[in-house]
Amino acid sequence: MGVNLVGNHYVQEDFVSELLKRDKYSSTRVAIYITLPHANPNFVLKSVISIATLKEVIDWHGESIRLVILIALSKEELKNPEFKKLFSLIHYLSQNPHKLDQLCRTNNVLDILSQMSSYE
């Protein structure tokens, strides 16, 4: 996912190495089945959130994961109130495993965005 962000000019190459280094030393799991990898915002050229939904659970450094939300946000965007809504979504999904399952079984990007934006 990080290499894709580099190729599309969202982040500098150093973002990926920092991302992998950070993930190696500290868990990025934020809820059951959900991980939120991120790296230093100084390497972000254009803010973006990349999402990977997995039909089956994978082992992510000893944690069971089905949803990967890769955050590449500038320092300014980290303060944006809209970004903070992501944590409400994560909490909602962790409390509603059937919704997380439904989200992870969706193949269509627009359906994923629709499900993620209509959780309240």
Summary of the structure (lengths in Angstrom):
residues: 120
radius of gyration: 14.1
end to end distance: 27.8
largest distance: 36.8
contacts: 333
relative contact order: 0.16
helix: 48%
strand: 27%
